[in-house]
Amino acid sequence: MWIPTEWKDYELLDCGGGERLERWGSYILSRPDPQAIWKKAGHKAWGSLSAKYNRSSDGGGSWEIFKLPQEWRIGYKTLTFQVKPMSFKHTGVFPEQASNWEFINGMIRQSNRKISVLNLFAYTGGATLAAANAGASVCHVDAARGMVQWARENARASELEDKPVRWIVDDCRKFVEREIRRGRKYDAIIMDPPSYGRGPTGEVWKFEDDISSFLELCLGVLSENPLFILVSSYTSGLSPSVMDYLLSTVVKSRLGGKTDCSELGLKVASTGLALPCGSSARWIF
């Protein structure tokens, strides 16, 4: 399991009973987590929540705010993120992805050359900031205008607004198809697709149905001297090995290189154990 160890402003304090207890800066949040099927360890912070996300019977939910600003900032090393309570229990940052940020940073810095990165389904820009901070030029693509604007705010907060980043609001498949026609190439491709989503003009994305063909399409924008491809998944029922198999058959079988995969996780302060939080697979040329 890939577990980040450098967080100061985020901490998974406890989990259990279908919930996780987290510290985001100086604020304590409780959010649902269906994988936490065990009993809570009884951390004292359960009694001093800043906010709690409550599930509703129809599958949605809402935040119950006790003492929480509309938004605030947290930092990961030199990166700064704006966080706020959003619908569907999110805050704008997936802290387990810091393991991938470290991978991205290390690969780009060790390459000792100019690297161009394509970040697809790029959300609020964690991977974009990691790549730009390491010296790469980045094309950041997401179908949601609000998420791209949020990512730009994170870049400003991280003092990376002057780095060579293209901010694109578009359906990722359509954008890649246009980049192929334009002949544009990238040395590294990052993608964190949703399990299900819609593009800006109603395009439907379903991970299980679309990821294989989309990955094949992305090979059309990969440079002749590629560095890596990184794919993350939060789709229930798909193990890391599924993504590894996909990268092996679509990419490694044609271009060589090697693959690696693992669950993403977060250490639980109250038990010292790790909570699984999705998975990632990496192809390295």
RODRENGU-204481 format. One line per 3 residues: for each residue z, y, x of N, C-alpha, C. Coordinates in pm, whole numbers, plus 32768, in hexadecimal, padded with zeros to 4 digits. Layout:
% residues N
Z Y X Z Y X Z Y X ~ ...
//
This chain:
% residues 285
8000 7F88 8054 8000 8000 8000 8000 807D 8058 ~ 7FAB 80DD 8033 7FA7 815C 807C 8009 81BD 803A ~ 8070 81E5 8083 80DC 8237 804F 80E9 82B4 80A5
80DC 832C 806C 80EC 83A6 80BC 817E 83B8 80E7 ~ 818F 83EC 815F 8217 83FB 8197 8237 848B 81BD ~ 81DA 84E8 81A6 81EC 8570 81D7 820E 85D6 816A
8224 85A8 80EF 8246 8606 8085 82D1 8641 809A ~ 82DE 86C4 8089 835F 8709 8087 837B 8743 7FFD ~ 8312 8772 7FB9 8322 87B4 7F38 8311 8756 7EC1
82F6 86D8 7EDB 82ED 8676 7E6F 8342 85FC 7E93 ~ 8385 85C5 7E2E 83D5 854C 7E44 83DD 84FD 7DC2 ~ 83C0 847D 7DCB 83D4 8422 7D5B 8465 83F0 7D62
84BA 8428 7D0F 8549 840E 7D18 856F 8385 7CDF ~ 8532 8361 7C6F 8556 82E5 7C2B 84E6 82C2 7BCA ~ 84E3 8248 7B9A 8485 821F 7B32 84BD 81A5 7AEB
8497 8196 7A6F 84C6 8126 7A1E 84C2 814A 798B ~ 84C5 80E3 7937 84C1 80FB 78A8 8443 8140 787A ~ 83D6 812D 78C5 8358 816C 78A2 834D 81FD 78C7
83A6 822D 7921 83A5 82B9 794B 83B3 82C4 79E2 ~ 8387 8334 7A16 83A2 8356 7AA1 83E9 83DD 7AA8 ~ 8447 83E9 7B06 8496 8462 7B1A 846A 849F 7B9E
8436 851C 7B99 83F7 8558 7C0E 842E 85E3 7C2A ~ 8434 8603 7CAB 8454 868C 7CD4 83D4 86CE 7D04 ~ 83AE 873A 7CC0 833A 878A 7CE7 836F 8811 7D17
837D 8821 7D99 83BF 8897 7DCD 8451 8894 7DA5 ~ 847D 88F6 7D59 8509 88FA 7D2C 8518 88CF 7C9B ~ 84AE 889A 7C5E 84B0 8875 7BD1 84AC 87DE 7BC0
84F6 87AC 7B5E 8501 871D 7B43 84B6 86FC 7AC2 ~ 8452 86A4 7ACD 8400 867E 7A5A 840F 85E9 7A3C ~ 840B 85C9 79BC 8403 853E 798F 837D 852A 794C
8333 84C6 797C 82AF 84AA 7944 82A1 8415 7928 ~ 8253 83EF 78C3 8240 8361 78A6 81F7 8319 7917 ~ 821C 829B 792C 81D5 8244 7989 81E1 81B5 7956
8177 817F 7919 8180 80FB 78DA 8199 8089 793C ~ 8183 80A1 79BE 819C 8036 7A1F 8230 8027 7A41 ~ 8280 808B 7A24 830F 8085 7A43 8358 8037 79D6
8349 7FB3 79D8 837A 7F5C 796C 840A 7F2D 7984 ~ 8446 7F54 79F3 84CF 7F2E 7A15 8530 7F99 79E2 ~ 85B2 7F7F 79F6 8617 7FE0 79CF 861F 8051 7A35
8646 80C7 7A05 865B 8137 7A5F 86D0 811B 7ABD ~ 86C8 8152 7B36 8735 8140 7B97 87AA 819C 7B79 ~ 8796 81FD 7B21 8805 8253 7AF9 8818 82CF 7B4D
87AB 8304 7B87 87B6 837E 7BD8 87F3 83EE 7B84 ~ 884B 843B 7BC1 8891 84A5 7B77 8834 8510 7B41 ~ 87BF 8521 7B7D 8763 858A 7B52 8728 856F 7AC8
8736 84F5 7A94 8709 84DC 7A0B 8751 8539 79A9 ~ 87C7 8566 79CE 8815 85BC 7976 87FE 8650 798A ~ 87A2 8675 79E3 878A 8703 79FE 86F5 8721 7A05
86AD 86F9 799C 861B 8708 7999 85F2 879A 7983 ~ 8585 87C1 79C6 8546 8842 79AC 84E3 8837 7939 ~ 84A6 87C0 792B 8447 87A6 78BF 8431 8710 78B2
8408 86E6 783A 83ED 8659 7821 8370 864E 77CB ~ 8319 85F0 77F0 82A2 85D5 779F 82C2 8561 7743 ~ 82B9 8578 76C0 82D8 8512 765C 8259 84DC 761E
824B 8459 7622 81DA 8418 75E1 81EA 841F 754A ~ 817A 842B 7503 817C 8426 7471 8147 839F 7442 ~ 815D 8381 73C6 8136 82FF 7390 809F 82EC 738A
8052 835B 7389 7FC1 8350 7381 7F7E 8347 740A ~ 7FCF 833E 7476 7F98 832E 74FC 7F93 83AC 754E ~ 7FA6 841F 750F 7FA9 849D 7558 8036 84BE 7585
8059 853C 757F 80DF 8564 75A6 80E7 85F8 75BF ~ 815D 8626 75E6 8170 86B4 7601 81E7 86C6 765E ~ 81EA 873A 769F 8257 875B 76FA 82CB 8798 76AD
8342 876D 76D1 83BE 87AA 76A2 83F5 87FA 7719 ~ 83F0 887D 7710 8416 88D4 777F 84A7 88FF 7772 ~ 84F4 88EA 77DC 857F 8915 77E0 858F 8994 7835
8560 898D 78AF 8565 8A01 7908 84F6 89F0 7970 ~ 8482 8A27 7950 840C 8A12 79A3 83AE 8A88 7994 ~ 837C 8AC0 7A03 831A 8B2B 79F9 8293 8AF5 79C9
823A 8B4E 79A3 81B5 8B23 7978 816A 8ADE 79E9 ~ 817D 8B0D 7A64 8144 8ACC 7ADA 8194 8AF5 7B55 ~ 8188 8AA3 7BBE 81CC 8AC0 7C3C 817F 8A7B 7CAC
81AC 8A8D 7D26 8163 8A57 7D99 81B5 89EE 7DE3 ~ 816E 898B 7E16 81AA 892C 7E74 814E 8920 7EED ~ 8184 88F4 7F5C 8135 88E8 7FD6 8134 885B 800C
80C5 8836 8047 80BB 87BA 8096 8086 87E0 811F ~ 80DC 87DF 8183 80B8 8810 8208 8082 889F 81FB ~ 8006 88B8 8223 7FD0 8940 821C 7F88 895C 8198
7F83 88FA 813D 7F3E 890B 80BE 7FA0 8939 8053 ~ 7F70 898F 7FFA 7FC3 89C2 7F8E 7F7D 89AB 7F09 ~ 7FCA 897C 7EA6 7F92 895B 7E24 7FDD 89A4 7DB5
7F90 89D8 7D57 7FC9 8A0A 7CDB 7FDF 8993 7C7E ~ 8057 8985 7C48 8072 8919 7BE9 80A6 8953 7B67 ~ 808C 890C 7AFA 80BA 8937 7A77 80B2 88C1 7A18
8105 88C0 79AF 80FE 8852 794E 807E 885B 78FD ~ 8032 87ED 78FC 7FB3 87E7 78B5 7FB9 877D 7849 ~ 7F52 8778 77F7 7F47 870E 7794 7F36 8687 77DB
7F54 861C 7794 7F4C 8594 77CC 7FA8 8584 7845 ~ 8019 85C7 7845 8089 85B9 78A4 806B 85E8 7932 ~ 7FF5 861C 794E 7FD1 863E 79D8 800B 86C4 7A04
8007 86DB 7A87 8038 8757 7AC3 7FD0 879C 7B1A ~ 7F5E 875C 7B2F 7EF7 8795 7B85 7EF3 875B 7C11 ~ 7F53 8706 7C34 7F56 86C6 7CB8 7F7D 8634 7CA6
7F36 85DB 7CEA 7F5C 854E 7CF1 7F97 8537 7D7C ~ 801B 8537 7D8A 8059 8538 7E10 8039 84BD 7E64 ~ 801D 844B 7E24 7FFA 83D4 7E71 7F78 83E6 7EBD
7F22 8445 7E92 7EA4 845B 7ED6 7EB6 8497 7F62 ~ 7F2E 84C1 7F83 7F46 84F7 800A 7F24 8491 8076 ~ 7F2F 8410 8057 7F04 83AA 80B8 7E6F 83B7 80D5
7E21 83D4 8070 7D92 83E8 8085 7D75 846C 80CA ~ 7DC5 84D3 80AD 7DB2 8552 80F4 7DC5 853E 818A ~ 7E26 84EC 81B0 7E3D 84D1 823E 7DC7 8485 827A
7D92 8425 822F 7D1C 83DB 825C 7CA6 8439 8270 ~ 7C8C 848E 820E 7C1D 84EE 8216 7C2E 8549 828F ~ 7CA3 8580 829F 7CBF 85D9 8310 7CA8 8594 8396
7CDC 851B 83A3 7CCF 84D2 8421 7C3F 84AF 8441 ~ 7BF4 847F 83DE 7B6A 8459 83F5 7B15 84D0 8420 ~ 7B27 8541 83DE 7AD6 85B7 83FE 7AF9 85ED 8488
7B78 85F8 84A6 7BA2 862F 8528 7B79 85D4 859C ~ 7B7F 8551 8586 7B5D 84F2 85F1 7AC7 84E6 8605 ~ 7A79 8516 85A7 79E7 8507 85B3 79AD 8560 8621
79F1 85CF 863E 79C3 862D 86A6 7936 8660 868E ~ 7915 8674 860C 7894 86AF 85E9 78A2 86F4 8562 ~ 783B 8741 8540 783B 8784 84BF 7824 871E 8450
787D 871D 83EF 7875 86BC 8383 7863 8705 82FE ~ 7805 86D3 82AD 77F3 8707 8226 7828 869F 81C3 ~ 7878 86CD 8164 78BD 8674 8106 7894 8694 8078
7878 862D 802A 785F 863A 7F9B 78D7 8600 7F52 ~ 7921 8654 7F08 7996 8629 7EBC 7974 862D 7E28 ~ 7969 85B7 7DEB 793E 85A8 7D60 79B5 8588 7D05
79B0 85B8 7C8B 7A23 85AF 7C2F 7A9C 85EB 7C76 ~ 7A8A 8662 7CAC 7AE2 8698 7D13 7B63 86D5 7CDF ~ 7B71 86E3 7C5B 7BEE 870D 7C1B 7C1F 8792 7C55
7C9F 879B 7C7D 7CD5 881A 7CAD 7CCE 8829 7D44 ~ 7C85 87CE 7D86 7C5B 87E9 7E0E 7CB0 87B7 7E81 ~ 7D09 8758 7E6B 7D5A 8726 7EDB 7D06 86F3 7F4E
7CA4 869E 7F31 7C4D 8668 7F9A 7BF4 86D4 7FD5 ~ 7BC7 8732 7F81 7B76 87A1 7FB2 7BC3 87F3 8019 ~ 7C40 8814 7FF9 7C93 8862 8055 7CAC 8816 80D7
7CC6 8795 80CC 7CDF 8744 8144 7C65 8744 819F ~ 7BED 8734 8163 7B72 8731 81B3 7B54 87B9 81EF ~ 7B62 8824 81A0 7B46 88AA 81D2 7BA9 88D0 8240
7C26 88AB 822E 7C8C 88C9 8292 7C71 8882 8316 ~ 7C2D 880E 830E 7C0D 87C1 8387 7B8E 87F4 83CB ~ 7B48 8854 838C 7AD3 888F 83CB 7A4E 886A 838D
7A4E 881F 831E 79D1 87F6 82DF 799D 8861 8280 ~ 791C 885E 8266 78E4 88A9 81F5 78E8 884B 817E ~ 7906 8881 8107 7921 882D 8093 78D1 885F 801B
789D 8801 7FCE 7865 881E 7F4B 78C2 87DE 7EE4 ~ 7904 8832 7E96 7969 8808 7E35 792A 880A 7DAB ~ 7927 8794 7D68 78E2 878A 7CE8 7940 8750 7C7E
794A 8795 7C0D 7995 8761 7B9B 7955 8799 7B1C ~ 7959 874A 7AB1 7919 8775 7A34 796B 87DC 79E8 ~ 79ED 87E8 7A09 7A45 8843 79C0 7A51 88C9 7A0A
7A23 8933 79CB 7A27 89B6 7A0B 7AB6 89DF 7A2E ~ 7B14 89BF 79D5 7B9E 89E3 79F0 7BD6 899F 7A6B ~ 7BAE 8922 7A83 7BDE 88DA 7AF8 7BA4 8915 7B79
7B26 893C 7B74 7AE8 8979 7BEB 7B2B 89FE 7C0A ~ 7B49 8A4C 7BA3 7B8F 8ACB 7BB9 7C19 8AB3 7BF3 ~ 7C5D 8A4E 7BC2 7CE2 8A2A 7BF5 7CD7 8A03 7C88
7C71 89B5 7CAA 7C5D 898D 7D36 7C47 8A07 7D8F ~ 7BFC 8A68 7D5F 7BE5 8AE2 7DAC 7C67 8B2F 7DC0 ~ 7CBD 8B2F 7D5A 7D3F 8B70 7D69 7D94 8B27 7DD2
7D8C 8AA2 7DD4 7DD4 8A56 7E3A 7D9F 8A76 7EC6 ~ 7D1C 8A89 7ED1 7CE1 8AAD 7F53 7D15 8B35 7F81 ~ 7D1D 8B94 7F25 7D53 8C17 7F49 7DE5 8C0D 7F71
7E32 8BC1 7F26 7EC0 8BB0 7F44 7ED5 8B6E 7FCD ~ 7E75 8B19 7FF4 7E7D 8AD3 8075 7E3B 8B21 80E6 ~ 7E0D 8B9C 80C7 7DC8 8BF1 8128 7D4B 8BAD 815E
7D03 8B6A 8104 7C87 8B26 8127 7C10 8B5F 80DB ~ 7C22 8BD3 809A 7BB8 8C0A 8047 7B3C 8C32 8096 ~ 7B4B 8C46 811A 7AD8 8C6C 816C 7A90 8BF4 81AB
7AC1 8B7C 8190 7A81 8B04 81C6 79FE 8AE9 817C ~ 79A1 8A9F 81BA 791F 8A86 817B 7928 8A1D 810C ~ 794D 8A4A 8094 7958 89F2 801F 78FC 8A25 7FB1
78A8 89CE 7F7C 7857 89ED 7F06 78A2 89B9 7E8C ~ 78BA 8A0F 7E29 7905 89EB 7DB1 78A2 89D9 7D3F ~ 7893 895D 7D0F 782B 893C 7CAE 7868 8905 7C2D
7842 8942 7BBC 7866 890C 7B38 77EC 88C3 7B02 ~ 77F4 883F 7AFD 777F 87F1 7AD3 77A7 8761 7ABA ~ 7756 871B 7A6F 7762 868B 7A62 7740 864C 7AE9
7796 85F4 7B1A 7786 85C2 7BA3 7706 8573 7BB5 ~ 76E2 8520 7B55 7667 84D2 7B63 75ED 852D 7B68 ~ 75E6 858D 7B0F 7574 85E8 7B0D 756D 863B 7B8D
75E2 8661 7BC0 75E2 86AF 7C3C 75AE 865B 7CB0 ~ 75DB 85DE 7CBC 75AB 8588 7D29 7515 8571 7D1C ~ 74E3 855D 7CA4 7453 854B 7C91 7405 85C6 7CC3
7439 863C 7CA6 73F5 86B6 7CD6 73FD 86C3 7D6E ~ 746F 869F 7DA7 747D 86A4 7E39 741C 8645 7E7D ~ 7404 85D2 7E41 73A2 8574 7E78 7317 85B3 7E76
72F3 85F2 7E07 7270 8633 7DFF 7264 86A5 7E63 ~ 72D1 86EB 7E7B 72D0 8759 7EDC 72D5 8729 7F6C ~ 72F3 86A9 7F81 72F9 8672 8008 7379 8695 8053
73E0 86BD 800C 745E 86E2 804D 74AE 8664 806F ~ 74ED 8664 80E3 7536 85EF 8113 75C7 8614 8134 ~ 761D 85AF 812D 76AC 85C0 814C 76DB 854E 81A5
7737 856F 81FF 776C 850B 825C 77DE 84B9 8221 ~ 7820 84EF 81BC 7890 84A9 817D 788D 84C4 80E8 ~ 78AE 845E 8099 78B2 846A 8008 793A 843D 7FD7
7977 8492 7F86 79F9 8474 7F49 79E5 8476 7EB3 ~ 7A20 8416 7E6D 7A19 841A 7DDB 7A98 83E0 7D9E ~ 7AC6 8421 7D35 7B3C 83F6 7CEA 7B1A 83FA 7C56
7AC6 839F 7C29 7A92 83A7 7BA0 7AFE 8387 7B39 ~ 7AF4 83C3 7AC2 7B51 83A0 7A57 7B2F 8317 7A1E ~ 7B8E 82DE 79D7 7B72 8261 7990 7B0B 8279 7922
7B1A 82EC 78E1 7ABC 8313 7877 7AB4 83AB 7876 ~ 7A3C 83E0 7864 7A2E 8471 7861 79A8 849A 7828 ~ 799E 851D 7812 7921 8558 77E1 78F9 85CD 7839
7877 85D9 7852 7843 8648 78A0 783C 86C6 784C ~ 7811 8735 7889 7810 87B7 7844 77B4 87BD 77CC ~ 7750 8764 77C4 76F8 8762 7750 76FF 86DC 7705
7774 869B 770E 778C 8623 76C0 776D 859F 7704 ~ 7748 85A2 7784 772A 8526 77CC 77A7 84CD 77CF ~ 7797 844E 77B1 7808 83F2 77AB 7813 83A5 782E
788C 839C 7863 78A9 834D 78DA 7911 82E3 78B7 ~ 78F5 8265 78D6 7957 81F9 78CA 7958 81AF 794E ~ 79CB 81AC 7990 79D4 817C 7A19 7994 80F3 7A2B
79BD 8091 79DA 798C 8009 79EE 78F6 7FFE 79DD ~ 78BD 804F 7987 782D 8047 796C 77D9 8095 79D0 ~ 7812 80FF 7A08 77C0 815F 7A51 77D7 8166 7AE7
7848 8133 7B19 786A 814C 7BA5 7808 8109 7C05 ~ 77D9 8090 7BE6 7780 804A 7C43 76FC 8093 7C54 ~ 76BC 80B7 7BE5 763B 80FD 7BEE 764D 8188 7C2A
76BF 81C8 7C0F 76D6 824D 7C46 76E7 8247 7CDD ~ 7730 81E2 7D0D 7740 81D3 7D9D 76B9 81BA 7DE1 ~ 7666 8168 7DA2 75DF 8152 7DD9 7591 81D5 7DDE
759B 8224 7D75 7556 82A4 7D72 7584 82FE 7DE4 ~ 7606 82FD 7E01 763D 8354 7E68 760C 8333 7EF4 ~ 75DD 82B9 7F07 75A4 8297 7F8A 752B 82EE 7FA8
74ED 8324 7F41 7479 837B 7F53 7499 8400 7F91 ~ 7519 8428 7F95 753F 84A6 7FD6 7591 848E 8054 ~ 759C 8411 807F 75E8 83F2 80F8 7590 840A 8172
75C7 844A 81D7 7579 846D 824E 7559 83F1 82A2 ~ 7505 8404 8305 74E1 8394 835D 7551 8371 83BE ~ 75B2 83C9 83CC 7625 83AE 8422 76A5 83C4 83D1
76BE 836D 836F 772D 8385 8313 77B5 8369 8355 ~ 781B 83A2 8319 78A3 8391 834D 78F5 8333 82F5 ~ 78FC 8350 8273 7949 82F9 821A 7925 8312 8189
794A 82B2 8134 794A 82C0 80A3 79D5 8298 8073 ~ 7A0E 82E8 801C 7A94 82CE 7FE6 7A8C 82D0 7F4E ~ 7AB7 8262 7F0F 7AB5 8256 7E7D 7B42 8238 7E4C
7B73 8286 7DEE 7BF5 826C 7DB1 7BE4 8242 7D20 ~ 7C45 81F8 7CED 7C3F 81C8 7C64 7CCB 81C6 7C26 ~ 7CD3 81F9 7BAC 7D4D 81F0 7B5D 7D35 81A0 7ADE
7CCB 8151 7ADE 7CA7 8102 7A69 7CFC 8084 7A62 ~ 7D41 8073 79F4 7D9A 7FFF 79E3 7D4B 7F7C 79ED ~ 7D87 7F1C 7A30 7D4B 7E97 7A39 7CEE 7E82 7AAE
7CCE 7EEB 7AF8 7C76 7EDD 7B6D 7CCA 7EE4 7BEC ~ 7CCE 7E78 7C35 7D1C 7E74 7CB0 7CD1 7EBB 7D21 ~ 7D14 7EDB 7D8F 7CCF 7F17 7E02 7C5E 7EC0 7E36
7C6E 7E3D 7E2A 7C08 7DE1 7E5C 7B84 7DEE 7E10 ~ 7B8C 7E19 7D92 7B11 7E2F 7D45 7AC0 7E9F 7D85 ~ 7B04 7F0C 7DAB 7ABF 7F7B 7DEA 7A8C 7F55 7E75
7AD9 7F04 7EBC 7AAF 7ED6 7F3F 7A30 7E80 7F33 ~ 7A2E 7E29 7ECF 79B9 7DD4 7EB8 793E 7E2A 7E99 ~ 7954 7E92 7E48 78E6 7EEC 7E25 78AE 7F33 7EA0
7906 7F6B 7EF2 78D9 7FAE 7F6D 7896 7F4C 7FCC ~ 78C8 7ED1 7FD0 788D 7E6D 802A 7801 7E47 8000 ~ 77EC 7E37 7F7E 7768 7E0A 7F4F 7703 7E7C 7F46
7730 7EF2 7F22 76D4 7F62 7F11 76B9 7FAB 7F94 ~ 7721 7FBB 7FE7 7713 800E 805F 7713 7FBB 80DF ~ 777C 7F6E 80F5 7788 7F24 8173 7715 7EC2 8189
76E7 7E80 811F 767A 7E1F 812C 75F9 7E5F 815C ~ 75E8 7EE1 8142 756E 7F27 8169 757D 7F73 81EC ~ 75F3 7FAF 81FF 7604 800B 8271 7661 7FD7 82DD
76A3 7F66 82C6 7705 7F36 8327 7788 7F7F 8316 ~ 77D2 7F8C 8384 7852 7FCD 837C 78BE 7F6D 834C ~ 792D 7FA5 831E 799C 7F53 82F0 79DB 7F92 8276
7A23 7F41 8229 7A68 7F72 81B2 7AFC 7F54 81BB ~ 7B49 7F9F 8170 7BD9 7F8A 8166 7C04 7FB7 80DB ~ 7C6B 7F7A 80A5 7C98 7F9E 8020 7D2E 7F89 8014
7D6A 7FCF 7FB7 7DFA 7FBE 7FA0 7E21 8004 7F20 ~ 7E94 7FDE 7EEB 7ED3 802E 7E84 7F03 80B0 7EC1 ~ 7F05 811A 7E71 7F4A 8195 7E95 7FD5 818E 7E59
8038 81BF 7EA2 80C0 81B5 7E70 8116 8229 7E99 ~ 818B 8232 7E5B 81EE 8297 7E7C 8275 8253 7E8F ~ 82BC 8279 7EF7 8340 8242 7F0F 83A2 827A 7EA9
83F8 8223 7E72 845C 824B 7E11 84E0 8261 7E59 ~ 8511 82DC 7E53 8587 8300 7EA1 8602 82AE 7E7C ~ 8613 828E 7DFD 868D 824B 7DD0 8695 81B8 7DF9
8620 817A 7E14 861F 80EB 7E33 85E3 80CA 7EBC ~ 8595 8125 7EF3 854E 8109 7F70 84D2 80B4 7F5C ~ 84B3 8091 7EDF 843C 8042 7EC0 83C6 80A0 7EA6
8352 8066 7E88 82D9 80B7 7E74 82A1 80A1 7DE9 ~ 827C 810E 7DA8 823D 8109 7D24 81A6 810E 7D36 ~ 815A 80AB 7D05 80C8 80B1 7D0F 808F 811E 7CB5
802B 8167 7CE9 7FF4 81DC 7CA2 7F5E 81E3 7CAF ~ 7F17 8176 7C93 7E86 8178 7CA3 7E5D 8130 7D22 ~ 7DDF 813E 7D46 7DAC 80F8 7DBC 7D38 8145 7DF9
7D1A 8123 7E75 7CA9 8160 7EBC 7C66 80F9 7F14 ~ 7BE6 8110 7F2C 7B9B 80BF 7F8B 7B4A 811D 7FE5 ~ 7B3E 80F7 8063 7AFB 814B 80C6 7A91 80FB 810F
7A1D 8137 811F 79B5 8101 8177 79A8 815F 81ED ~ 79AD 8126 8265 79A3 8173 82E1 792C 813E 8330 ~ 78D4 8198 8357 785C 816F 839F 787E 8148 8430
//
